[in-house]
Amino acid sequence: MTRCALIALSFGLLLLACGRKDPAVARLGRERITLEEFKTAYLEIIKQPNAFDSRELREQFLDEMIDRRLLAREAHGLGMAADERLAYRVGANRDRNLRDAHFRKVIKPGISYNEADLERTFAWMTEERHIRHLFSPTRVGIDSLYHLLQEGADWFELARGLFDDPRLAETGGDLGWVAWEQMEYDLGFTAFSLPLMVYSEPVASSYGWHILQVADWRRTPLLPEGQYQLQRNNARAVLERKLGDKAALAYISGMMKEKKIQVYPRSLRAVGQKLGVVLKRQPSTADQLRTEQLSDAEMGEIEASLWEMRKEPLASIDGEILTIGEFIAALNYVPYHAVHRSMKTALDFVLRDRALSAEARRMGLERDDQVRIKTAQFEQNRLQMAIRQRLLAEIRVEERDLQRYFNEHYGKKYPHLGLEETRDLIARDALIAKRAGTMQEHLQKLRSQLRIERNPAPIHAWYEGVLNRR
């Protein structure tokens, strides 16, 4: 499949009707894996940069889904689903899925644009701007900076007094070369419309307020035909996403004006101190590509450091308490730049998300098919990962394992070498091989305990139908 067709799939699959019937693509005893469940999970695979849809990939992924379901069943049987940390994380994931459903029902229908907007988006996606900015978290602050510029203040002098980051202070708030896709809609529209070396009026973003200046611009190298067509196809999806983000921000900002917020200072200080210790890495553009913003190691360290306080109140919104445990779990879906900036910024994002999730519940969106499927798949994935970790944690490489690995991979190919000369070289690979073998044996045992039926025909029929309609 061409990459152009893949982009069409990854942005359109969940929007196409598949009828009321949801056929089973696999059966594990009395349990089913349905076509809709497969599509929801498979979409995350083919959105990856180097993944290309094919019949082989679909069937391979179906086998992986069967294995995950088997391991998740085992974890349930062992009582692992009752783990309190898992419950917090599943709850946060469900809230995130509720917000996605709210976006599809409330925000997306109001998004509109014309062909001129689309053509401008495509043109800007072939260019980059070298951007500087001055920043304030408040409108009052940015208006003061704008007034100083109009009175003749030097841009670089203002930046030196504004930014705590030494690099930004000394470079005039230099953001480097930036692509339009990397910016929020209003920021991108302003920056890519500005003449060189002319500062903008104040412009809002989810971060706060900015004044922009474009130091230089460049066009990306001439694209090959295939990439050119891909860029045109992708422009519509990028434009819709950016307009959607802008509309969603306006919606939630209006909602929060009516909310009554209370913060518990002692809890705020305690959590803020722990986050400052754990979250040392700098934000990057790669964060935007991830759904979950914190690594398992980061989440585990935050949970461990604050676990004793998990039931204490951190804040309330319209009288509904947000506990420290709920806040920690919700951080996984807050943009990392916000979490890294300050505890207050992170809490603001969590409270906004919580208000939106509550509205989605009042609308009955917990019954939405995608909410139910995605939440169940998240829990299953966490459970199967826990089983894998438990099973593999105690595995060690013994002498006979090293000898076997050496004989299979080195002995005949390098007859002049012995085990002693290669011991350090092969120890890690031998451990990986032993773990893989152990996992395969365990999965085979689980498969033997159930009648498993695969039925990939509905998968192929649906996907090939989508491609034929193109």
N, C-alpha and C positions, 0 to 999 in steps of 0.2 A: 504494500500500500504506500502511496506517496505521502510525504509529510503534509501536503495541502489537505489531502483527504483525512489524515489523522487529526489535524486541527479542527476540521469540521466536525469530526466525531466527538472530540474531547469537549467542545463547547456546546454541542447540540444534543447529545445522547439523552440526557435526562429530560429534555423538553419534548421529545417526540412521543406520540401516543403509542401505547402497546396493547390497548384493549383492556378489558376487565380481567381476562383470564391471565393467570400468572403461572405458567407451566413449571414443573419441577425439572431442573437440569441435573439433579443428583438426589439420591435417597440414601439415608444412613439409618437403616432400620425403619422406624416410623417417622423420623425427621426428614424434612425436605430442604434442599437448597433451591430457591426459585430463580427464574430468569431475572426478575427485578433485583434480587439480592446480588446475583452475579454482575449485572450491569453496573450497579452502584459501586461495587468493589473494583471491578475491572477498569472503570473510568479513571481511578487514581493511578492505575498502572500505565495506561496509554497516554496520560498527560505528561509522563516523564520524558525528558528531552530525547533519549536514545531508544525509546520503546516504539515499535511499529506493529500495529494490529495485524494478525494473521490467524489462520485456523490453528496452527501449531501453538501459538502463544495463548489463544483462548483455552485450548484443551489443557495445556500445561498449568494455566492459572486455575482452572476448575479443579485439577488434582490438588493444587495447593490449598484451595478453599476447603476441600474435603479433609485434608490433613489438619488444618486449623480447627475445623469443627470437631474433629475427633479429640484433639488435645483439649479444647475448651470443655467438651463433655466430661473428660476425665477430671479437669480442674474443678468443675461443679461438684462432681462426686466426692472430691476430697475436701469440700467446704471452702475452697479458695475464693469463691465468689462473695463470701461474707467479709472479706478483708476491708477494713474501714478506709484505708488509703484508696483502694480501688473504687469504693462507693463515691468518695469525693470526686475522683477523676471522671467516673462515668456520669455523675451529675453535671459536671462542668461541660462535658462533651454534649450531653443532651441539651443543655442550654444553648450551646453554640449552634446545634442543629435547628433548634427552635428559631434562633435569630435568622438563620439562612431561609427557613420556611417563611418567616415574616417578610423578609426581603422579597422573595418570589411573589408573595401575595399582595403586599402593600406598596413596596417601593418600585419594583421593576415595571409594573404596568404604567407608571407615570413617566418613565424615561422616554424622551423623544429627541430626535436629531434629524438633520436633512443631509442630502448628498454633499453639500458644500462642507459640512462638518466632517463627513467621512473622508473627503478628498484632502482636507487640511490635515486630518489625523495621519493619513497615509504619507503625506509629504513630510510631516514632522517626524515620523518614525524612520525616515531616511537621513535625519540630521541629529546633531548634538550641539549643546550650548555649554560654554565655560561660564559658570555662574558664581557670583558672590551674593551674599545676603546679609542684612541686618535683621535681628530677631528680637521680639519681645513676647512674653506670654500673654500680654494684655493689649487691648485696643488703645488704652490711654498711653501706654509706654511706646507703642509704635507710632502713634500720632505725634508724640514729643520728638522722636527721632526724625520723622518726616519733616516737621517744622524746622528743626535744626539744619537739615539738608537744604531746605528752601532758603534759609538765612545765610547759606554759604559755608556751613561746617564741612570739614574734610571727612570723606567717607572712611578713610583708614584710621583717622584719629577716633572717630566714633566707635569703630570696631575694636580698637585697643581698649577702650573703656567699657565695652559691652560684654565681651566673651571671656569666660573663665578658661576655656581651652586655649593654650598658648598658640597652637597652630592657627586657629581661627582668628585670634586676636592679631597676629602678625601678618596675616594674609588678607585682611579685609573681609573675613567671613567667607573665604574661598571654599566652594563646594566641589571644585574640579569640573571635569567634563561629565555632563549629565544627559541621559537620553530622555525623551519625552515620556516613555513608558514608565520611567522610574519616579515620576512626579505625580502628586495629586492633580486633579483636573485644573483647578484655578491657578495653582502655581505653574503648571506646565503651560497653560494657555497664556499666562502673563509673560513668562520667560521667553517663550518661543515667538511672541508677538513684539517683543521689545527691540528697538534699534540698539546697536552697540553703544556701550558706555552711557546709557541713559537710565537713570534709576526709576523704578516703578512707583506707583502709589501703593499704600499698604494693601496687602492681600492676605486673606485668612487661610489657614490650613488646620488640620487636626492637631498640629503641634502648638499653634498660637498664631502670631502675626509676623509678616515678613515685608521687607523692602528688597527687591531684587535688582541686580545689575548684571548685564551680559557683557563679559570681557571679550569673548570671541565666539565664533561658530564654525562648524565644519559639516560637510556632507559625508555620509558613509560611502565607502567605495562602491562603484557600480555593481549592482547585484546580478548574478546569473539569472536566467529566465525562471528557473524553478523557485529560487529564493525571492525573486521579485513578485511572483504570483502568490507565494506564501505570505509575504508582507501585506499584500492587498487584502487577502482573505482574513488575516489576523487583525487588521486595522479595525474592523467592525467590532470584534469581540473586545479589543482593548478599549475602544471608545465607550462601549456599553458598560464595561466594568468601571471605568473612571467616572462616568456620569452617575452610575449606580452608587459608587462610594460617596460622591458629592451629595446626592439626594438623601442617602442614609444619614450622613453627618448632619445635614440640615434638619432632618426629621427628629433625630434623637436629641439634638441641641434644643429644639423647641419643646420637646417632651420634658427635658430636665429642668426647664424654667419653672415648671409647676410642681416639682418634687420637693419634699421636705427631707433634707439630709442632716444626719447627726453623726459625728465622728467621735470615737473614744480615744483621747490623746495618748493615754498610757500604752494601749495596744498599738497605736499608730507608730509610736517611737520604737517599741520593741521589734515590730515587724520590719520597719525601715532599716534598723541597725543590722538585722540578720541578712536582709537582701543586699545591703551594701557590701557585706563580707563575701557573699557567695557569687554575686553577679559582677564579675570583673571584666569579662570580655566586652569589646567594643561592638556596637551595632554595625551591621553591614547590609548591603543590598540583598545578600543571600537570605536574610531573615524574611524578606517579602515572599519568598518562594515556598516557605514552610507554613503548614497549618498550625502545628504545635511549635510554639516559639522557644520553649525551654527544652534542653536535653533531659533524658532520664536521670543523668547524674546530677544536674542542677536541681531538678524537681525533688529528687531523693534527699539532697543535702538541705534544701529549704524545709521540706517536711520534717526531717529529723531534728533540725534545730528549733522548730516551733511546735512540735507535735504535742507537747504538754499543754500548750495554750490553744489548741485547735478549736475548742468549743467556746472560747471567750469572744465577746462581741468586738468587732472592729469598727463597724459603722451600721447605720440603719437608713433605709429609704422608705419614706411614708410609713414608718413604724415597723417595717420588716427587717429583722436583724440579719446582717452579714457577719458570719463568724470568721475567725482567722483561718480555719480549715477550708472553708468555702472560698475565701479569698485566694489562698495558695493555689487551689485547683484551677480557679478562674484565670490566674496569671498565664497559664499555658496558651491562652487565646488572645492575650493582649499584645499588641505590637511590641517587639523587644525594645525598640527605641524608647517607648514610653516607660517600660519597666526600668530600663537602665537610667533614665533621666532622673526620676525622683519617686519616692514613695507616694507623694501626693498625686503625681500624674498617673501612676499605675492605679491608684485607688479610684481616681476619676473615671478611668476607662472601665474598671470593673463595675462601678456603680451604674454607668450608662448601659453596659451590657446586661446587667441584672434587671434594669427597668424594662429594657426591650424584651428580654426573655419572659418577664412577667406579663407583658402585654400579649405576647404570642400565646401564652398559656390561656389567658382570658379569651382569646379568639378560638380556642380549641385545637391549636396546631399540634398538640402532643399526639393527636390521632393521624397526623400527616404521615403517609407511607414512608417518605424519605427520612423523616425524623426517627421513626421507629427502626427502620432498617439500618441507618447509619449508627445509631446509638447501640443497637445490638451487635453490630460488627465491631465497633470499638471495644466493647466489653469482651467479646470473643477473642479479639486479637490480644488484648492485655492478658487474658487468662492463658491462652496458649503460649505466650511469651514466658509467663511465670512458670508453667510446667516445664518448658524447655530449660530455663535457668536452673530449676530444681534438679532436673534429670542430669544435666551436664556439669553441675558445679563440683561434684565429687570425682569426676573422671580424671585419672592421672595416667601418664605414660610410663609404663614399666619397661624393663629391659627387653622383654620378649616383643613388645610393641615396636620398639626402636629397631630391633633386629629384623622383624617382619617388614617394616616400612623400607628399611635399607635394601633388603633382598628384592623387594618389588620394584623399587624406583632407581636404585643406584648400582646394585650388585653386578648385573649383566652389562649395563651401559658403561660403568667405570670399574673394570676388574682390578685396576691397580690401586683402588681405594679400599679401605676397610671401615668398619663401623666407627672406630675410635676417631678416625680423621674427619668423619662427617657428623659426629654426634651433635655438636652444637648447631650445625646447619639444619639438620632434619628434625630436631626436637619439636619445634613449633608446628611444622607441617604434619608430623606424626600425631600430635595432639588433635589437630583439626580433623585429620582423617578418622581418628578413633571416635571423636565426638559425632562426626557425620554418620559413621557406621552404627553407633549406639542409637542415634535418633531414628535411623531407618529401621533398625530391629524393633524399636519400641512402637513405631507407627505400624509396622507390619503386624505386630501383636494386636494392636487396637483394631486394625482392619479385619483381622480374623474373628473378632468377637461380634461383628455385625454383618448383616447383608448389605453390601454397598452396590448401588446401581448408578452408572453414569449415563446421562442422556444429553450429549452436547448438541444434538440436532436443532433444538429451538434457539440455541445461542448462535449457531452459524446462520440459520435462516433469518434471524433478526438483524444481525450486523450486515449481512450481505444485502438484505433488503434496504437498509439505510444507505449503503454505498450505491446501489442501483438507482435509488431515488435521486441521487446527486447527478 
